[in-house]
Amino acid sequence: MILLAVLFLCFISSYSASVKGHTTGLSLNNDRLYKLTYSTEVFLDGGKGKLQDVVGYRISSNVDVVLLWRNPDGDDDQLIQITVTDVKVENVNQQRGEKSIFKGKNPPKIIGKANLEALQRPVLLHLIRGKVKEFYSYPNEPVAIVNLKRGLASLFQMQLTSGKTDEEDVSGNCKVTYQAHQDKVIKIKALDSCKIERSGFTTQNQVLGVSSKATSVTTYKIEDSFVVAVLAEEIHAFGMNFLQTITGTIVSKQKLELRTTEAGPRLKPGKQVAAVIKAVDSKYTAIPIVGQVFQSECKRCPSLSEHWQSIRKHLEPDNLSNAEAVRNFLAFVQHLRTAKREDILQILKTEKKEVLPQLVDAVTSAQTPASLEAILDFLDFKSDSSIVLQERFLYACGFASHPDEELLRTLISKFKSSFASNDIRETVMIIIGALVKKLCQNEGCKLKAVVEAKKLILGGLEKPEKKEDTMMYLLALKNALLPEGIPLLLKYAEAGEGPISHLATTTLQRYDVPFITDEVKKTLNRIYHQNRKVHEKTVRTTAATVILKNNPSYMEVKNILLSIGELPKEMNKYMLSIIQDILRFEMPASKMVRRVLKEMGTHNYDRFSKSGSSSAYTGYIERSPRAASTYSLDILYSGSGILRRSNLNIFQYIGKSDLHGSQVTHFPWIVLNKVCKKNSKIKYPDGSPIECVKYDSQELQLQSGLKANIEVQGGLAIDISGAMEFSLWYRESKTRVKNRVAVVITGDITVDSSFVKAGLETRAESEAGLEFISTVQFSQYPFLVCMQMDRAEAPFRQYETKYERLSTGRGYVSRKRKESLLAGCEFPLHQENSEMCKMVFPPQPEESSSGGWF
């Protein structure tokens, strides 16, 4: 009776396996036909875990398995034939009822006649000691269909003893762990170890990144020493770090059970498996058991030109600060990723001037070889008639989420060519620096183009051909953050003049703590204390800031504190504010500062009572146990009351990761005139908003043979406008800078079999505004200054769309929407002139935001 119930002939005992000198796997009986039932199902969920809310599908069938050949010299060398029959496709959610996309359709209609025939053609599996040696199928079968057969065949690979090993199956070459028990064997596959060629990329910044977790467990059930069933479950869960409403889960299951056995064909004679396979059918071809890539054909999708015409009006300048514009922009970028060069170039050549900048943004953001070729064919860097479009192209390159070596190589080639505009030439080099950093973050520092770019940047600083190019190369290094560039930065910081020295010092601010060594801080201390030469106040204060943010020593902190009181008046007040801000905000250096302040020589009333208008202040925009948004403003005045420098920085923190969200900087006009257009790479002469894409994509090969995609992308449109009011009568000036921001973040999960697709789309969007107001009253001396940052209330909308769709077009869709209002807030930026701020901005009821800040 047991023999009739056996799926596979198991080992006699683990001891006998050891005596044979190998680990025995599954083995079939001679001359038997095994009849099994098989099902694979997949469902998608937004993380709530309610079965009635999921979308997905189940593919079920009967499976016939026979042993065709066994090596006469070893029982563990065998060739089996696997045949799928009686295929059915149905909803995984049985509550769908009349809305089921499969209702009234038979398998040939759902799967397609040719696909069904291919699925039911048998495959051969050559197993040695339970592991797949070769997988044989017929040539020219649809890749997606063969992947399903690969997923089924992979279940036949196993071992019967505990241990760790590497296995190759439909998922790739993976590390697996076996746990043998009396009634079962459990196989745990480390999915993150699987080596398989798949497209995909992720941003290196964890704030904008996606956290994911994947598990795979297969259980082989054993009764009376025989395997009678196989159960497999694979789960992929992801969530966006910055916005936790963008989440999703893929659950894929397989189930293979023995139904019965009956008399089967006799074994094929022979000692060589190749001869046996040829005798069975000479058309069989050995192919990888690893899943292969396929693309489903979109039968009812619009052409690229049709898509562009349908969204064009949303990307006109007057509409760009709306979320709808960003949403359509992202959708068009997705389409561009599959478009041909000729189609893209045709749209570029026929578009009108007012929408071309946004179109250039989209084409560049597609980041494909075809889109790059099209945009390079379209732009003429030797002509000054399209400088705005050239800038848009270069800025979009700087925003690229996953640049490749070819893009960097292209920009290097352009840099060596001639330009109609020197500003464009400088921008090319600065963007080259940004690409170098991103490629190095993706382990591409040794790429030929990256090495060449490094030589250009460092060589330009070591021996600049023209003195005016020094600023350009420093800005490129500020983007690239090359460790080998630090000695050059120290040279320019200490020996350079004016803006050059300041830029070199601020570049050092951007390096991570491990790179600011004791040797680096020695130079910065010399700059701050002016041991070798006199430096501008902006350079000295920046040097002190770098020291205090990078594990300052006891003596470094003590010397900075002792200097307060000996500095010029406004610099005294500024450095005192820096120290107080470190203590109040509990920054990393606060412990060392408190330790030094225990000395009476450093902690006294005279030192901590210095007056002046300069200040430094850090505050929270939002704060939660897992994340925080902060803003910080430092203002340095000259002794005559003229603003020397102000920096407003906004950061987003998640755990130990941070993202520098924005920076607003003011300098004296003489510096602005030389530095601004190089230092501000978010400057558009026509005043039109900026659109960029941050993008994460993973293509997953599920062990069932199905293909899954997880994509997260974000679009940002910024409209910056300003106004200035000046009254001699009231002796007052007021400057307003408005930032209108539209943000859209989308998460899209799909599972595709080529004939049916299930998807989950989540989207969050908002239109928000920040206004920076600076009021100066010069009726008395020193001038009274009030700076304010206001956040207007903003809508926050969330959408969830789930769908199931046949390749023939029939589909099911479920949509949900949720909307809330983020309250407005006012943030004081200059604490020293609080009375003046109260006069300019009357007190208002305290408000707190109900959600995250964008």
C-alpha positions in Angstrom: 0.0 0.0 0.0 2.8 2.3 0.9 4.4 1.7 -2.5 1.2 2.9 -4.2 1.2 6.1 -2.2 4.8 7.1 -2.8 5.7 10.3 -4.7 9.4 9.5 -4.7 11.4 6.6 -3.5 13.3 7.9 -0.5 16.6 6.7 0.8 16.8 3.5 2.8 18.5 5.3 5.7 20.8 8.2 6.2 23.5 5.7 7.2 23.3 3.9 3.8 23.5 7.3 2.1 26.7 8.0 4.0 28.2 4.6 3.0 27.6 5.4 -0.6 29.6 8.6 -0.2 26.9 11.1 -1.3 23.7 12.8 -0.1 20.7 11.1 -1.7 17.8 13.2 -3.0 14.4 12.4 -4.3 14.2 9.3 -6.5 11.4 7.7 -8.4 10.4 4.0 -8.7 10.9 2.2 -12.0 8.0 1.6 -14.3 5.5 3.8 -12.4 3.4 6.8 -13.5 2.9 9.3 -10.7 -0.3 11.4 -10.9 -0.1 14.6 -8.9 -2.0 17.8 -8.4 -0.2 21.1 -8.7 -1.2 24.7 -8.0 0.6 28.0 -7.9 -1.0 31.1 -6.6 0.0 34.7 -6.1 -1.7 37.6 -4.4 -0.9 41.2 -3.7 -1.7 43.2 -0.6 -1.1 46.7 0.7 0.0 45.2 4.1 -3.4 44.9 5.8 -3.5 41.1 5.5 -7.2 40.8 4.7 -7.9 38.1 2.2 -11.0 39.9 0.9 -8.9 42.9 -0.1 -6.2 41.1 -2.1 -5.9 40.7 -5.8 -4.2 37.8 -7.6 -4.8 34.5 -9.4 -4.2 30.8 -9.1 -3.0 28.4 -11.9 -3.8 24.8 -11.1 -3.3 21.6 -13.1 -2.6 17.8 -12.9 0.9 16.7 -13.4 2.2 13.3 -14.7 5.7 12.3 -13.7 7.6 9.2 -14.9 11.2 8.0 -14.6 12.6 7.6 -18.1 16.1 6.5 -17.3 18.4 5.6 -14.4 22.1 5.3 -14.7 23.0 1.6 -14.3 26.2 2.7 -12.4 24.3 4.8 -9.8 20.7 5.1 -8.6 21.0 8.8 -8.0 21.6 9.7 -11.6 18.1 9.8 -13.2 16.1 11.4 -16.0 12.5 12.2 -15.3 9.7 13.5 -17.5 7.2 16.1 -16.2 3.9 16.7 -18.1 1.3 19.3 -17.2 -2.4 18.6 -18.0 -5.8 19.9 -17.3 -4.8 23.5 -16.7 -7.2 25.9 -14.9 -6.9 29.6 -14.1 -9.0 31.3 -11.4 -9.2 34.1 -8.8 -7.3 33.6 -5.6 -10.0 35.7 -4.0 -13.1 33.5 -4.2 -15.4 36.4 -3.2 -15.0 38.0 -6.6 -18.1 36.2 -7.9 -19.7 37.8 -11.0 -16.8 40.3 -11.2 -14.3 37.6 -11.8 -12.3 38.3 -15.0 -12.2 34.5 -15.6 -15.9 34.0 -15.5 -17.2 32.3 -18.6 -13.8 31.8 -20.1 -12.1 28.4 -20.7 -8.3 27.9 -20.4 -7.6 28.4 -24.2 -9.3 31.8 -24.1 -7.5 32.9 -20.9 -4.0 31.5 -21.6 -4.1 31.4 -25.4 -4.2 28.3 -27.5 -0.5 28.4 -28.4 0.6 29.1 -24.8 -1.6 26.3 -23.5 -0.1 23.8 -26.0 3.4 24.9 -24.9 2.6 24.6 -21.2 1.3 21.1 -21.7 4.3 19.9 -23.7 6.5 17.7 -21.3 9.9 18.8 -20.0 12.8 16.5 -19.0 14.8 16.9 -15.8 18.2 15.3 -15.2 18.9 14.9 -11.5 22.1 13.7 -9.9 21.9 13.1 -6.1 18.7 15.1 -6.0 20.2 18.2 -7.7 19.4 19.5 -11.1 22.0 18.7 -13.7 20.1 19.8 -16.8 16.7 21.0 -17.8 15.3 20.1 -21.2 12.5 21.7 -23.1 11.4 22.2 -26.7 12.9 25.2 -28.6 11.1 28.5 -29.3 8.5 28.1 -26.6 7.3 31.4 -25.0 9.7 32.4 -22.3 6.9 33.1 -19.8 5.4 29.7 -20.3 8.8 27.9 -19.9 9.3 29.9 -16.7 6.2 28.3 -15.3 7.5 24.9 -16.1 10.9 25.8 -14.6 9.0 26.8 -11.4 7.4 23.4 -11.2 10.5 21.4 -12.0 12.5 23.3 -9.3 10.4 21.6 -6.7 11.9 18.3 -7.5 15.3 19.4 -6.3 16.1 18.6 -2.7 18.3 16.7 -0.3 17.3 14.6 2.7 19.9 15.6 5.2 20.5 18.8 7.1 23.1 21.3 5.8 23.9 24.3 3.8 24.6 24.3 0.0 24.3 26.3 -3.2 21.5 25.4 -5.6 20.5 26.6 -9.0 16.9 26.7 -9.8 14.3 29.1 -11.4 15.3 31.8 -8.8 19.0 31.7 -9.8 22.0 30.4 -8.0 21.1 30.6 -4.4 22.3 29.7 -0.9 19.9 27.2 0.7 19.7 25.6 4.1 18.1 22.2 4.7 16.6 21.2 8.0 15.8 17.5 8.2 13.1 16.2 10.6 11.4 12.9 11.1 8.2 13.9 9.2 9.5 16.6 7.0 12.4 18.4 5.3 12.5 22.2 5.3 14.4 24.1 2.6 15.1 27.8 3.4 16.3 29.8 0.4 18.2 33.0 1.0 16.6 35.1 -1.7 19.0 38.0 -1.2 21.9 35.7 -2.2 20.4 34.6 -5.5 22.6 35.4 -8.5 20.4 36.1 -11.5 20.6 38.7 -14.2 17.7 41.2 -13.7 17.3 44.9 -14.3 16.8 47.1 -11.3 18.3 49.8 -9.2 17.8 51.6 -6.0 18.8 55.0 -4.6 21.7 55.0 -2.2 20.2 57.5 0.2 18.1 55.5 2.8 15.7 58.4 3.3 14.5 58.1 -0.2 15.1 54.4 -0.4 13.0 51.4 0.0 13.3 48.8 2.7 12.4 45.2 1.7 12.3 41.8 3.1 12.1 38.5 1.3 11.6 34.9 2.5 11.3 31.5 0.9 10.4 28.3 2.7 9.7 25.0 1.0 8.5 22.0 3.1 8.7 18.4 1.9 6.2 16.4 3.9 7.2 12.8 4.7 5.0 9.9 5.7 6.4 6.5 6.6 9.8 7.6 5.2 8.4 8.8 1.9 7.8 12.3 0.6 4.1 12.8 -0.2 3.7 16.6 -0.7 5.7 19.7 -1.3 4.5 23.1 0.0 6.4 26.3 -0.9 5.8 29.9 0.2 7.7 33.0 -0.9 7.0 36.5 0.5 8.3 39.8 -0.7 7.4 42.9 1.4 8.6 46.5 0.8 8.0 49.9 2.2 9.3 53.4 1.4 11.4 54.7 4.3 10.3 58.3 4.0 6.6 57.6 3.5 5.3 54.5 5.2 2.0 54.6 3.4 3.8 53.4 0.2 3.9 49.7 1.0 3.1 46.4 -0.5 3.4 42.6 -0.2 3.7 39.8 -2.7 2.8 36.3 -1.5 3.5 33.4 -3.9 2.6 29.8 -3.0 3.1 26.4 -4.7 1.6 23.1 -3.7 2.4 19.7 -5.2 0.6 16.6 -3.9 0.5 13.0 -4.9 -2.9 11.7 -6.0 -2.2 8.2 -7.1 0.2 6.0 -9.0 -0.2 3.5 -11.8 1.8 1.3 -14.2 4.1 3.4 -16.3 6.5 3.1 -19.2 9.6 0.9 -18.8 13.0 2.5 -18.3 15.0 3.5 -21.4 18.1 1.5 -21.8 21.6 3.0 -22.1 24.5 4.4 -20.1 24.6 8.0 -21.6 21.7 10.4 -20.8 22.3 12.3 -24.1 21.5 9.2 -26.2 18.4 8.5 -24.1 17.1 12.1 -24.6 17.7 11.9 -28.4 15.8 8.6 -28.5 12.9 10.2 -26.6 12.7 13.2 -28.9 15.6 14.8 -30.8 13.9 18.2 -30.5 14.7 18.5 -26.8 17.2 21.2 -26.0 19.1 21.8 -22.8 18.3 25.2 -21.5 19.0 27.0 -18.2 16.6 26.2 -15.3 17.1 29.8 -14.1 14.2 32.0 -15.0 14.5 34.1 -18.1 13.4 37.7 -18.8 10.3 38.4 -20.9 8.2 41.5 -21.7 4.5 41.3 -22.0 3.0 42.9 -25.1 0.6 45.8 -24.4 -2.1 45.4 -27.0 -4.2 48.4 -26.2 -1.6 50.9 -25.0 -1.4 54.3 -26.8 1.7 55.2 -28.8 4.3 57.5 -27.4 3.0 60.4 -29.5 -0.6 59.8 -28.4 0.4 59.6 -24.8 2.3 62.9 -25.1 -0.6 64.7 -26.7 -2.9 63.5 -23.9 -0.8 64.9 -21.1 0.9 67.9 -22.8 -1.5 70.5 -21.4 -0.6 69.4 -17.9 3.0 70.3 -18.4 2.5 73.8 -19.7 4.2 76.4 -17.4 1.0 77.6 -15.7 0.1 74.1 -14.5 3.4 72.8 -13.3 2.9 73.3 -9.5 0.0 70.9 -9.4 0.2 67.3 -8.4 -1.6 66.3 -11.6 1.3 67.6 -13.6 3.8 65.6 -11.7 1.6 62.5 -11.9 1.4 62.7 -15.7 5.1 63.5 -15.9 6.0 60.3 -14.1 3.6 58.2 -16.3 5.2 59.7 -19.4 8.7 58.9 -18.1 7.6 55.3 -17.7 6.5 55.2 -21.3 9.7 56.8 -22.5 11.7 53.9 -20.9 10.3 51.6 -23.5 10.3 54.0 -26.5 12.5 54.0 -29.5 15.0 56.8 -30.3 13.2 57.8 -33.5 9.9 58.2 -31.7 11.4 60.3 -28.9 13.3 62.5 -31.4 10.2 63.1 -33.5 8.3 64.5 -30.5 11.3 66.7 -29.5 11.6 68.2 -33.0 7.9 69.0 -33.3 7.2 70.4 -29.8 6.7 74.1 -29.1 9.0 76.3 -27.1 6.9 76.7 -23.9 6.7 72.9 -23.2 10.1 71.8 -24.5 12.0 72.3 -21.1 9.6 69.9 -19.4 9.8 67.4 -22.3 13.7 67.6 -22.0 13.3 66.8 -18.3 11.2 63.8 -19.0 13.4 62.4 -21.8 16.5 62.8 -19.8 14.9 61.2 -16.7 14.0 58.1 -18.7 17.7 57.1 -18.4 17.7 54.7 -21.3 20.2 54.4 -24.3 17.4 55.4 -26.7 16.4 58.5 -24.7 20.1 59.6 -24.4 20.7 59.2 -28.1 17.6 61.2 -28.9 18.3 64.1 -26.6 21.9 64.3 -27.8 20.8 64.4 -31.4 18.3 67.1 -30.6 20.6 69.5 -28.6 23.4 71.5 -30.2 25.9 72.6 -27.6 27.7 74.7 -30.2 24.6 76.9 -30.5 23.5 79.6 -28.1 19.8 79.4 -29.2 19.0 76.5 -26.9 20.9 77.3 -23.7 17.9 76.8 -21.5 17.3 73.4 -22.9 20.9 72.5 -22.5 20.8 73.5 -18.8 17.6 71.4 -18.3 19.3 68.4 -19.8 22.3 68.8 -17.6 20.4 69.4 -14.4 18.2 66.3 -15.2 21.5 64.3 -15.6 22.5 65.5 -12.1 19.2 64.3 -10.7 19.6 60.9 -12.4 18.8 58.1 -9.9 20.8 55.4 -11.7 23.3 57.0 -14.1 25.5 54.6 -16.2 29.0 54.9 -17.5 27.8 55.8 -21.0 26.2 59.0 -19.7 29.4 60.0 -17.9 31.4 59.2 -21.0 29.1 61.3 -23.1 29.5 64.3 -20.8 33.3 64.0 -20.7 33.3 64.0 -24.5 31.1 67.1 -24.5 33.4 68.8 -22.0 36.3 68.4 -24.3 34.4 69.9 -27.3 33.5 73.5 -27.9 30.6 75.4 -26.4 28.6 78.4 -27.3 28.3 79.3 -23.7 31.0 79.1 -21.0 28.3 78.7 -18.4 27.2 75.4 -20.0 30.8 74.2 -20.2 31.1 74.9 -16.4 27.8 73.2 -15.7 28.9 70.1 -17.7 31.9 69.7 -15.4 29.9 70.3 -12.2 27.4 67.6 -13.3 30.3 65.2 -14.1 31.2 65.5 -10.4 27.7 64.5 -9.4 27.7 61.5 -11.7 31.1 60.4 -10.4 29.7 60.3 -6.8 26.6 58.3 -7.8 28.6 55.8 -9.8 31.1 55.3 -7.0 28.3 54.7 -4.6 27.2 51.9 -6.8 30.7 50.3 -6.8 31.7 51.9 -10.1 34.7 53.9 -9.0 37.0 51.7 -11.1 35.1 52.2 -14.3 37.2 53.7 -17.1 35.0 56.8 -17.5 35.0 57.4 -13.7 38.8 57.2 -13.6 39.0 59.6 -16.5 36.6 62.0 -14.8 38.5 61.9 -11.6 41.7 62.8 -13.4 39.9 65.8 -15.1 38.6 67.2 -11.8 41.8 66.6 -9.7 44.1 67.6 -12.6 42.1 70.8 -13.1 42.7 71.7 -9.4 46.3 70.7 -9.4 47.2 72.7 -12.5 44.3 74.7 -13.8 44.7 75.9 -17.4 42.8 79.1 -16.6 42.5 80.6 -13.1 38.8 81.3 -13.5 38.3 77.5 -13.9 39.3 76.8 -10.3 35.8 77.6 -9.0 34.3 75.2 -11.6 36.6 72.3 -10.6 36.0 73.0 -6.9 32.3 72.7 -7.4 32.8 69.5 -9.4 34.7 68.1 -6.4 32.0 69.3 -4.1 29.6 67.1 -6.0 32.0 64.2 -6.4 33.4 64.2 -2.8 36.5 62.3 -3.8 38.6 61.4 -0.7 41.7 61.9 -2.8 40.7 65.5 -3.3 40.9 66.5 0.3 44.5 67.6 0.2 43.7 69.9 -2.6 40.7 71.3 -0.7 42.9 72.0 2.3 45.4 73.8 0.0 42.8 76.0 -1.5 41.1 76.6 1.9 44.2 77.8 3.6 46.0 79.5 0.7 43.2 80.6 -1.5 41.6 84.0 -1.6 38.0 85.0 -0.9 35.3 82.9 -2.6 37.8 80.2 -3.5 38.9 79.7 0.1 35.2 79.8 1.3 34.1 77.2 -1.3 36.9 74.8 -0.5 36.0 75.0 3.2 32.3 74.5 2.6 33.2 71.5 0.4 34.9 69.9 3.4 31.7 70.3 5.3 30.0 67.7 3.0 32.5 64.9 3.7 31.5 62.2 6.2 33.1 62.0 9.6 35.7 59.3 8.8 37.3 61.6 6.2 37.8 64.6 8.5 40.9 63.2 10.1 43.2 64.8 12.7 45.4 66.1 9.9 42.4 67.7 8.2 41.4 69.4 11.5 44.9 70.7 12.0 44.6 72.7 8.9 41.1 73.8 9.8 42.3 74.9 13.2 45.0 77.0 11.6 42.4 78.6 9.4 40.1 79.4 12.3 42.8 80.7 14.6 44.6 82.4 11.7 48.0 80.9 12.6 49.5 81.5 9.1 47.4 84.2 7.5 44.3 86.3 7.9 41.1 84.7 6.6 37.6 86.1 6.0 35.1 85.6 8.8 33.0 83.4 6.6 35.9 81.0 6.0 36.9 81.0 9.7 33.4 80.3 11.0 33.0 77.5 8.4 36.3 75.9 9.5 35.1 76.0 13.1 31.8 74.4 12.1 33.5 71.5 10.4 35.7 70.9 13.5 32.7 70.9 15.8 30.7 68.5 13.7 33.5 65.9 13.3 34.4 64.5 16.7 36.3 67.5 18.1 38.9 66.8 20.7 39.0 68.4 24.2 41.6 70.9 23.2 39.9 71.8 19.9 36.7 72.7 21.7 38.6 74.5 24.5 40.6 76.6 22.1 37.4 77.6 20.2 35.6 78.5 23.4 38.7 80.5 24.6 38.7 82.4 21.3 35.2 83.8 22.0 35.7 87.2 23.4 38.9 87.8 21.3 37.0 87.8 18.0 35.3 90.7 16.2 32.0 91.5 17.8 29.6 89.8 15.4 31.9 86.8 15.0 31.9 86.5 18.8 28.2 86.4 18.8 28.0 84.0 15.9 30.4 81.5 17.5 28.6 81.8 20.8 25.3 81.0 19.1 26.9 77.9 17.4 28.0 76.6 20.8 24.6 77.3 22.4 22.8 75.6 19.5 25.0 72.5 19.9 24.1 72.3 23.6 20.4 73.1 23.1 19.9 70.6 20.2 22.0 67.9 21.8 24.3 67.6 18.8 27.1 64.9 18.8 29.7 67.5 20.1 27.5 68.5 23.0 29.1 66.0 25.5 32.6 67.3 24.7 31.4 71.0 25.0 29.8 70.3 28.4 33.0 68.6 29.5 35.1 71.7 28.6 32.6 74.1 30.1 33.2 72.5 33.5 36.4 74.7 33.6 35.8 78.1 35.0 38.3 79.6 32.6 36.1 78.8 29.6 32.7 79.0 31.2 32.2 82.6 32.5 29.7 85.4 32.3 32.0 87.6 30.2 32.3 85.0 27.5 28.6 84.1 27.4 27.2 87.6 27.4 28.5 88.9 24.1 26.0 90.9 22.2 25.4 91.2 18.5 22.9 90.4 15.8 24.5 87.2 14.4 23.0 83.9 15.4 22.7 80.2 14.7 19.5 78.3 15.4 18.2 74.7 14.8 14.6 73.6 15.2 12.3 70.8 14.3 9.7 70.9 11.6 8.4 67.5 12.4 9.5 64.9 14.9 8.6 61.2 15.5 10.3 58.2 17.1 11.6 57.0 13.7 12.0 60.2 11.7 12.6 64.0 12.0 12.7 67.0 9.8 14.9 69.9 10.9 15.7 73.4 9.8 18.7 75.4 10.8 19.6 79.0 10.1 22.9 80.7 10.7 23.4 84.4 10.1 26.7 86.3 10.2 26.8 90.1 10.1 29.7 92.4 9.6 30.8 94.9 12.2 28.8 97.6 10.4 25.6 95.6 10.5 25.7 94.4 6.8 24.7 90.8 6.2 27.8 88.8 5.3 26.2 85.4 5.0 23.1 83.5 5.9 22.4 79.8 5.4 19.1 78.1 5.8 19.3 74.3 5.6 16.5 71.7 5.8 17.3 68.1 6.6 15.2 64.9 6.7 16.4 62.2 9.1 15.4 58.5 9.2 17.3 56.5 11.7 21.0 57.3 11.1 20.4 58.4 7.5 19.9 61.9 6.4 18.9 63.8 3.3 19.8 67.5 2.7 16.4 68.7 1.4 17.2 72.3 0.6 19.5 75.2 1.2 18.9 78.9 0.8 22.1 81.0 1.0 22.7 84.8 0.9 26.2 86.4 0.4 27.3 89.9 -0.2 26.7 91.0 -3.8 30.4 91.0 -4.7 30.5 87.3 -3.9 27.1 86.6 -5.5 28.2 88.1 -8.8 31.1 85.6 -9.2 29.7 82.5 -7.4 25.9 82.4 -7.6 25.4 81.0 -11.0 28.0 78.3 -10.5 27.0 77.5 -6.9 23.3 77.4 -7.5 22.5 74.5 -9.8 18.8 74.9 -9.3 18.6 78.2 -11.2 16.3 78.6 -14.2 16.5 81.9 -16.1 12.9 81.5 -17.4 11.6 81.0 -13.9 9.8 77.7 -14.8 9.6 75.0 -12.2 12.0 72.0 -11.9 10.9 68.5 -12.3 13.0 65.5 -11.4 12.6 61.8 -10.7 13.9 59.6 -7.9 13.4 56.0 -8.8 13.7 52.5 -7.4 13.0 49.4 -9.4 13.3 45.7 -8.7 12.5 42.9 -11.1 11.9 39.7 -9.2 11.9 36.1 -10.5 9.4 34.3 -8.2 10.2 30.6 -7.6 6.8 29.7 -9.1 8.1 31.0 -12.4 6.0 34.1 -12.4 7.6 37.6 -12.9 7.1 40.3 -10.4 8.1 44.0 -10.5 8.3 46.5 -7.7 8.7 50.2 -8.7 8.8 53.3 -6.5 9.2 56.7 -8.1 8.8 60.2 -7.0 8.3 63.5 -8.9 8.9 66.9 -7.6 7.9 70.2 -9.2 9.2 73.4 -7.7 8.0 76.9 -8.6 10.2 79.6 -7.1 9.1 83.2 -7.2 10.1 86.3 -5.3 9.2 89.9 -4.6 10.9 92.8 -2.9 9.3 95.8 -1.2 11.3 98.9 -0.3 10.1 102.0 1.5 12.2 105.0 2.2 9.3 106.6 4.1 9.1 103.8 6.6 12.8 103.0 6.2 12.0 99.3 5.7 12.6 96.6 3.1 10.9 93.3 2.9 11.9 90.3 0.7 9.6 87.4 0.0 10.7 84.1 -1.6 7.9 81.6 -2.3 8.5 78.0 -2.9 5.5 76.1 -4.3 6.1 72.4 -4.3 4.0 69.6 -5.8 5.1 66.1 -4.8 3.9 62.7 -6.1 5.3 59.4 -4.8 4.0 56.2 -6.4 4.5 52.5 -5.6 3.6 49.9 -8.2 3.7 46.1 -7.8 2.8 43.7 -10.6 2.9 40.0 -11.0 2.8 38.9 -14.6 2.3 35.5 -16.3 2.1 37.0 -19.8 -1.6 36.1 -20.1 -2.9 37.5 -16.8 -1.5 40.3 -14.6 -2.3 41.5 -11.1 -1.3 44.8 -9.8 -1.3 47.1 -6.7 -0.7 50.8 -7.1 -0.3 53.2 -4.2 0.2 56.9 -4.5 0.6 59.8 -2.2 0.6 63.4 -3.4 0.5 66.9 -2.0 0.9 70.6 -3.0 2.7 72.5 -0.3 4.3 75.9 0.0 7.1 77.5 1.9 7.6 81.2 2.2 10.8 82.9 3.3 10.3 86.4 4.5 13.1 88.8 5.4 12.3 92.2 6.9 14.9 94.8 7.6 14.3 98.1 9.4 17.1 100.6 8.9 15.5 103.5 10.9 18.1 102.9 13.6 21.6 101.4 13.9 22.4 98.5 14.0 19.6 97.5 11.6 16.8 95.4 12.9 16.3 92.1 11.0 13.5 89.6 11.2 13.6 86.4 9.2 10.6 84.0 9.0 9.7 80.7 7.4 6.0 79.9 6.9 4.5 76.7 5.8 1.0 77.0 4.3 -1.6 74.3 5.0 -1.5 71.6 2.4 -3.7 68.8 1.2 -2.4 65.3 1.5 -4.0 62.7 -0.7 -3.5 58.9 -0.7 -4.8 56.5 -3.4 -4.8 52.7 -3.7 -5.7 50.9 -6.9 -5.8 47.1 -7.2 -6.5 45.3 -10.5 -6.5 42.0 -12.3 -6.2 42.1 -16.1 -6.2 39.5 -18.9 -4.0 40.0 -21.9 -7.1 40.2 -23.9 -8.1 43.3 -22.1 -10.8 42.2 -19.6 -10.1 43.5 -16.1 -11.2 44.1 -12.6 -10.3 47.4 -10.7 -10.8 48.5 -7.1 -10.0 52.0 -6.0 -9.7 53.7 -2.6 -8.9 57.3 -1.7 -8.1 59.1 1.5 -7.5 62.8 2.0 -6.3 64.9 5.0 -5.1 68.4 5.6 -1.6 69.2 6.8 -1.8 72.2 9.1 0.2 75.4 8.4 3.1 76.5 10.7 5.3 79.5 11.3 9.0 78.9 12.2 11.1 81.7 13.8 14.5 81.9 12.2 16.2 84.7 14.0 15.8 84.6 17.7 17.8 87.7 18.6 15.4 90.3 17.3 12.2 88.7 18.8 10.5 92.0 19.6 10.9 93.1 16.0 9.5 89.8 14.8 6.5 90.1 17.1 5.9 93.6 15.6 6.1 92.4 12.0 4.3 89.1 12.6 1.7 89.4 15.3 1.4 86.3 17.6 -0.9 83.6 16.2 -2.4 80.4 17.9 0.0 77.6 18.1 -0.5 75.0 15.3 0.9 71.5 14.8 1.0 69.5 11.6 -1.0 66.3 11.4 1.4 64.6 8.9 4.8 64.5 7.4 6.4 67.6 5.8 7.3 67.6 2.2 
